[in-house]
Amino acid sequence: MWSGSEAVLPAYLVGMVLAGTVGQDHGLIRRLRTLTFGLLTPFYFLKAGSLVSLPALLAGFGGFLVLLLAKMVTKVVGVYPTTLLFRYGGRDATYTTLLMSTGLTFGTISSLYGLTHGIINEGQYSLLVAAVVASAVVPTWIANRFFLPHHHLPPVPRAPEEVAE
């Protein structure tokens, strides 16, 4: 509150700074994940989600689609060529590109900051948060449904009765 930023932003930045050092202690990582995903994250996303206005989202559905398309185009332009540079095959490159859910946390943090500081209104906030969430959920579903790299997965053992037939 004192700094005028969102409360979760310092934790986000500290996490980025300490990722290399803290990453060495696997027990600490498990405890931090449990604490973060079990306690802190749900409260933050419940707060952020409760401020989304469904009537504003329905009224500005065209704007939502434009924002979602812009986010998806920038994701493809930024990630797909990089996957090709690392010699990923076409399907693997597409799968990796679609799974890159960059911006989910920071997108909601910056949207909430804009709302609480009067930079954007509730309708704009609703469109931004919906586009940020959809840009993570929709491509992940598409990637797993149509581009899942089965050749990288271990073979599924068959039941003994199937082998006998």
C-alpha positions as CSV (number, residue, x, y, z in Angstrom):
1,M,0.0,0.0,0.0
2,W,2.8,2.4,0.9
3,S,4.4,2.1,-2.5
4,G,1.1,2.5,-4.4
5,S,1.5,-0.8,-6.3
6,E,-0.4,-4.0,-6.2
7,A,0.4,-6.1,-3.1
8,V,1.3,-9.1,-5.2
9,L,3.8,-7.3,-7.5
10,P,6.7,-7.2,-5.0
11,A,6.2,-11.0,-4.4
12,Y,6.2,-11.5,-8.1
13,L,9.5,-9.5,-8.5
14,V,11.2,-11.1,-5.5
15,G,10.3,-14.5,-7.0
16,M,11.9,-13.6,-10.3
17,V,15.1,-12.4,-8.6
18,L,15.4,-15.4,-6.2
19,A,14.5,-18.0,-8.7
20,G,18.1,-19.1,-9.5
21,T,19.2,-19.3,-5.8
22,V,16.0,-20.7,-4.3
23,G,15.7,-23.2,-7.2
24,Q,18.6,-25.3,-5.7
25,D,16.6,-26.3,-2.6
26,H,13.9,-28.7,-3.8
27,G,12.2,-29.0,-0.4
28,L,11.9,-25.3,-0.1
29,I,10.4,-25.1,-3.7
30,R,7.7,-27.7,-2.7
31,R,6.8,-25.8,0.4
32,L,6.7,-22.5,-1.5
33,R,4.5,-24.0,-4.2
34,T,2.1,-25.4,-1.6
35,L,1.9,-22.0,0.1
36,T,1.5,-20.1,-3.1
37,F,-0.9,-22.3,-5.0
38,G,-2.8,-23.4,-2.0
39,L,-3.2,-20.1,-0.2
40,L,-2.0,-16.9,-1.9
41,T,-2.9,-17.5,-5.5
42,P,-6.6,-18.4,-5.1
43,F,-7.2,-15.3,-3.0
44,Y,-5.5,-13.0,-5.5
45,F,-7.3,-14.5,-8.5
46,L,-10.6,-14.6,-6.7
47,K,-10.2,-10.8,-6.0
48,A,-9.2,-10.1,-9.5
49,G,-12.0,-12.2,-11.0
50,S,-14.7,-10.8,-8.7
51,L,-14.1,-7.4,-10.2
52,V,-14.9,-8.6,-13.7
53,S,-18.3,-7.3,-14.9
54,L,-20.2,-9.8,-17.1
55,P,-22.5,-7.1,-18.5
56,A,-19.5,-5.0,-19.5
57,L,-17.9,-8.1,-21.0
58,L,-21.0,-8.9,-23.0
59,A,-21.4,-5.3,-24.1
60,G,-17.8,-5.1,-25.3
61,F,-17.5,-8.6,-26.7
62,G,-16.0,-7.2,-30.0
63,G,-13.3,-5.4,-28.0
64,F,-12.6,-8.6,-26.1
65,L,-12.1,-10.5,-29.4
66,V,-9.8,-7.8,-30.7
67,L,-7.7,-7.9,-27.6
68,L,-7.6,-11.7,-27.6
69,L,-6.5,-11.7,-31.3
70,A,-3.8,-9.1,-30.6
71,K,-2.5,-11.1,-27.7
72,M,-2.5,-14.3,-29.8
73,V,-0.8,-12.7,-32.8
74,T,2.0,-11.2,-30.7
75,K,2.5,-14.6,-29.0
76,V,2.8,-16.4,-32.4
77,V,5.1,-13.6,-33.8
78,G,7.3,-13.7,-30.6
79,V,7.5,-17.5,-29.9
80,Y,7.0,-19.4,-33.2
81,P,10.2,-18.1,-34.9
82,T,12.2,-18.8,-31.8
83,T,11.0,-22.4,-31.7
84,L,12.1,-22.8,-35.3
85,L,15.5,-21.4,-34.4
86,F,15.9,-24.2,-31.8
87,R,15.0,-26.7,-34.6
88,Y,11.6,-27.7,-33.3
89,G,9.5,-29.5,-35.9
90,G,6.3,-27.9,-37.2
91,R,3.9,-29.6,-34.8
92,D,6.3,-29.3,-31.8
93,A,6.9,-25.6,-32.6
94,T,3.1,-25.0,-32.8
95,Y,2.5,-26.9,-29.6
96,T,5.2,-24.9,-27.7
97,T,4.0,-21.6,-29.1
98,L,0.4,-22.3,-28.0
99,L,1.5,-23.4,-24.5
100,M,3.4,-20.2,-23.9
101,S,0.9,-18.6,-21.5
102,T,3.0,-15.5,-20.9
103,G,1.4,-12.6,-19.4
104,L,-1.3,-14.4,-17.3
105,T,0.0,-13.2,-13.9
106,F,1.5,-9.9,-15.0
107,G,-1.5,-9.1,-17.2
108,T,-3.9,-9.5,-14.3
109,I,-1.6,-7.6,-12.0
110,S,-1.3,-4.6,-14.4
111,S,-5.0,-4.6,-15.1
112,L,-5.8,-4.6,-11.4
113,Y,-3.3,-1.8,-10.9
114,G,-5.0,0.2,-13.7
115,L,-8.4,-0.3,-12.2
116,T,-7.5,0.5,-8.6
117,H,-5.6,3.7,-9.7
118,G,-8.3,5.0,-11.9
119,I,-6.3,4.5,-15.2
120,I,-9.0,2.2,-16.6
121,N,-12.6,1.7,-15.8
122,E,-14.5,-1.5,-14.8
123,G,-15.5,-2.3,-18.4
124,Q,-12.0,-1.9,-19.7
125,Y,-10.7,-4.0,-16.8
126,S,-13.2,-6.7,-17.6
127,L,-12.2,-6.9,-21.2
128,L,-8.5,-6.9,-20.4
129,V,-8.7,-9.7,-17.8
130,A,-11.0,-11.8,-19.9
131,A,-8.6,-11.5,-22.8
132,V,-5.6,-12.3,-20.7
133,V,-7.2,-15.4,-19.2
134,A,-8.6,-16.6,-22.6
135,S,-5.2,-16.1,-24.1
136,A,-3.9,-18.8,-21.7
137,V,-6.8,-21.2,-21.6
138,V,-7.9,-21.3,-25.3
139,P,-4.4,-21.9,-26.8
140,T,-3.7,-24.6,-24.1
141,W,-6.8,-26.4,-25.0
142,I,-6.1,-26.2,-28.8
143,A,-2.5,-27.3,-28.2
144,N,-3.5,-30.4,-26.1
145,R,-6.4,-31.2,-28.4
146,F,-4.7,-30.9,-31.8
147,F,-0.9,-30.7,-31.4
148,L,0.0,-32.9,-28.5
149,P,3.4,-34.4,-29.3
150,H,2.5,-38.1,-28.8
151,H,5.9,-39.1,-30.1
152,H,7.5,-37.5,-26.9
153,L,5.2,-39.4,-24.5
154,P,6.1,-42.8,-23.2
155,P,4.0,-45.6,-24.6
156,V,0.9,-46.5,-22.5
157,P,1.2,-50.1,-21.2
158,R,-1.7,-52.2,-22.5
159,A,-3.8,-54.4,-20.2
160,P,-2.8,-58.1,-20.2
161,E,-6.2,-59.1,-21.6
162,E,-5.7,-56.8,-24.6
163,V,-2.3,-58.4,-25.4
164,A,-3.7,-61.9,-25.3
165,E,-6.3,-61.2,-28.0
